[in-house]
Amino acid sequence: MALLTVRNLSVKFQTAGGALRAVDGVDVSVDKGEILAVVGESGSGKSVAMLAVMGLLPWTAEITADEMTFDGIDLKTIDAKRRRKIIGKDISMIFQEPMSSLNPCFTVGMQIREALRQHTDLSKAERQDRALELFKQVGIPDPERRLRAFPHQLSGGMNQRVMIAMAIACRPRLLIADEPTTALDVTIQAQILDLLTSLQEDTGMALILITHDMGVVAETAHRVSVQYAGQRVENQPVGALFETPHHPYTAALLAALPERATERRLPTIPGVVPGLHDRPEGCLFSPRCRFADHRCRSVPPSEQPATLGAARCHYPLSAPVREDAL
């Protein structure tokens, strides 16, 4: 049985212009010890779907799902008290912007100790020792001094390590990392990714990595879920996805990788992701897809079998597509 199972998740926000569907019928599953990468452009609903699982969306969000379970526990029906015992302990999340996620009024050490106070029975001295252990584990030098620092006194990369330490403080079984390397320089990005993968291997936890960087996906993930305009459009093991993408959007993403480019100018995907008022009747990718026909533009596609990457496409690709064909 999968550790986390989400079926047909949808999230709507009511706006002045109407209902904005940020997530549209998304399925997510991750097994114990698995690294799942969720990829897609900004605005594809990656973060919103995971925040819905965490129960961290505002009251204005309308969340529906056929199933949302964690290790057999129904996350849709549990009360707030039981949810607080799971979220932050068994399921934890590294947020995208550490400077806006950490409280600027308290030291980073106090914030880690507070998480331990809420979810463990450790004494005050034991919480301090655990905080020091965590800072050493995530590679923060001079941990005794850094525990007394405020977020603004640390660099972006150091604050990201603090966020990771806080997320793994209670030894979660599932860690969700929301673009953990955004706004960091390349050297620090590599260090953070190495840290996350080594922690995953050491603890056996499941890891959901939200990213738009296909290079990161190739290096770290076991399986890849591709999202577009709030929908999951493909789901494959990482090797199969890079070798034989089945959805035209996935193929176009891979073709835009610099290492795959055959021309001096990188291939691009024309157009933009559909918004609130311009969502097509049929396939959401049809206005940008060179393979689209009348059926694509008028009839929403259903998911293909797993052998075709569960691609949400009327005409899934069955062989690698050349970069010059996109």
N, C-alpha and C positions, 0 to 999 in steps of 0.2 A: 504494500500500500504506500502511495506517495505521502511524503511528509506534509506537503501543502497541495491542496487541490482547489482550484477555482474554475467554475464553469459558467459561461454566459454572463460575465460581469459587465454591467453597464453603469456609467456615472453621468448624470446630467446636472447642469447648473442653470438656474433660472437667471436670465439677464434681461435688460431693458428691451433687447431686440428679439427675445424669445428664448427657447431652451437650447443650451449649448451641450451637445453630446460629446463629452471629452473621452469617454471610453465606450465602445460599442460592441458588446458581445464577445469579450475577450476570454479565452481559456488560458489558465496558467497551472502548471504542475511541476513540482520539483521533488526529487527523491533525497533521502538521507545521503550526505556526502557528495552531492552533485553540485556542479557549478553551471547555472543557467544564465546566459546572457540575454538581455532584452534590449534590442537595438531599434533604431528608427530616428527620423528627423525630430527636431524640436517641435512640440505640439502634437506628437503621435500618441500621447496618453500613457507613456511609460511610467512616469512618476505618479500620476494620479491613480493608476491602477494599484500600485503598491501602497500608496497612502490610504486607499480604500480598504485594503487588507489590514493595514495597521490600525484602522479606525481613527485616523488623524485628519480627515477632511472636515470642513466646517458644516454646520447644520444646514446650510443652503444646498448641499450636495444631495441629490436623490440617487441612492445606491440600490441596485437590484442585482441578484445573482441566483442561478439555479442551485449552486452549491458553493460554499466557502468554508472549507474545513482545514484544520491544522492538527495532524496526528489524531484524527477521529473526532476532534472537538469542533462543533458547529460555531463558527465565528459570527454567523448571522444572528443567532438567537441567545448567545450567552449575555449575562448582565454585565454592567459596567465594572462591578467589583471583581468578577472573575477575569474579565478582559485585562484589567490592570495587572493582574498576577502573571499574565502570559506576555503581554506587550512590554518590552524592555527587559524581559528575562529570557523566555524561550524564543521569542521573535524580537529581533533588534534591527535598527536601521541606522546607517550612516547617511546623513543628509548632505545635499549637494553643496551648500554654502556654510562652512563651519563658522564663519564670522557672524552670520545671522542666526545660527542655530545654538551657539554657545551664549550663555547669559553674560553680558559685559560687566555686570555688577558684582559677580562672584568669581573667586579664583577657580581655575580649572580643577584643582585638587578637590575643592569643596563640591563641585558639580559631579565629579566621579564618586566621591564618598556618599553623596545624596542618593545616587542610583543604587549603590550597594546597601544603603540603609533601608531603602524601599523594598528591595527584593531579596535580601539575605538576612541571616540572623547573626552576622558578624558584630563583634564589639567595636567600639570606637578605635581602639588600637589596631585591631585586625583589619578594619577598613582602611586605615592609613597604610598598613603593610601591603594590603592588596593593591592599593593605588600605586605605590612605589613599584610593585611587581609588574603591574600593567604598563607603566611608563617605560620600564626597562624592556618589556616584551615588544613594544612597538618602536623601540629604538630612539627614545627621547633621552638625550644626554643630560647629566646632572639632574636626575629626576627629583631629588629633594628640593632643589631650588625652583624647578619648573612647576612643581605642584602649588607653589605659593604665587605663581604668576597669574595675571589677568589675561583674557584672550587677546587684548590689543597689544600686549607685551610680547606676543609670540608671532612668528612668521606664519604665512598661509599653510605651508607644508607641515609645520609643527602643530598648528591647530587641527589640521586634518588627522594627524596622528593621535591627538587628544580625543577627537571624535571616535576614532577606531577603538581606542582604549576604553572609552565609555560604552561603546556598543558591545564589546566583548567582555565587559566587566563581570557579567553574571553567567558567562559561558553559554551563550544562546545556541539553540539547535538550528536556527535559521537566521542568517544575516543578510539583510538587504542593503546593498551599497549603491546609492544613487549618484552616479557619475562622480566617483570619489577622487578622480584626478583632474577634474575641471579646474582651469585657472592656475594650474601648477606647471612649473617648467618641466622639461622632458626628463631630466635626471630624477627629480622628486617623483614624477609620475611612475617611473620604473620602480623606484623604491617602495612606493605605496602598493603597487600591484604585486610585487614580490612579497610584501608583508601580508597582504590579504590571502594570497594563495598558500603561503606557508602556514598561516593560522588555520586555514581551512583543512590542510593536510594533517596538521598536528591534532586538531580537535575533532575532525570528522563532521563538522557542521555543514549544512547545506548553505550555498551562497547564490543569491540572485544579484547579478551585476547589471545595473542599468547604465547603458553607454550609447554613444553614437560613433565610437571609434572602432572600426572593424579590425584594426591592427591589434587592439587590446583583446577583442573577442578571439582572434586566431591564437593568441598566446595563452589565454587563461581558461576559456570556456569548454565545457563538455557538450553542451547543447545550446542552440540559438533559437530565440523566438523573435521574429521580425514584426514590428508594428508599423502601421501607416494610418493616419487620420483616425486614430482610436480603435482600429481593428487589428487583430493578429492576421497577417497575410501569409506567414510561412513559419514552420517549426521543424528543425532538422538537427541531427548531430553536427558538430562544428565542421568536421572533415567533409561530410557529404554536402553541406551547404556551400562551402567554398569551392568544392569541385563541381557540383551540379545544382545550382540554384533553380528552383521551379517557378517562382513568381517573377514576373518582369521587373518589379521594383527591387527585389533582392539582387537580381542580375545587374541592374543599373547601379546599385550601391557598390557592388564589388568591382564593377568596371571603372568606377571613379577612384579606386585606390591607385596612388602614384606608382606602386610597384607593378601594377597590371597594365598601365597605360602604354600604348604603342606609339602614340603621337606626342608631340611636345605639349599640346594643349589637352588638359584632362577632359574626358567626357563629362557632360553634365546632364541632369534631368530637367527638361523644360518645364515651365510653369511653377505653381506653388501648391502647397497642401490646401485642400478645400477648407473653407471656414464655415461660419454659422449659416450663411445665407446662400452658399454656392455648392452645397453637397450634391453630387450627381445622383440621378435616380438609380443607376446601375452600379458598376464597379467604381469605387472611390478613386482608383488610380487611372481610370479610363481617359480623363482629359490629358494625362501626361504620358500615356503608353502608346508607343508606335505600333503595337499589335492590335489595338482596340478596334472593334467593329460595332455595328448597330446593336448587337446583342449585349456587348460589354457596356454600352452606354445606357441601356434601358432595363436590363435585368440584373439584380444583385447576384453575384456568384456565391455558390456554397463551397464549403471546404472540400478539397480533394482528399483521397486516401493518404495514409501516412507514407506510402511508397512514393507519392508525389509531393512530399513535404508538407502535407495538410495545407497546400497553397489555396488561398481564396481567389481563384481565377478560373474563368471559363476555359482557357486554353493554356494550361500549365506547360512550361518549358520542360522538355524531356532530355535535353543535352546542354552542355555548357554553351553559352552565347558569346560570340566574339565581341570584343570591345567595339569594333568598328560597326557592329550591327545595332548599337544602341543610340 
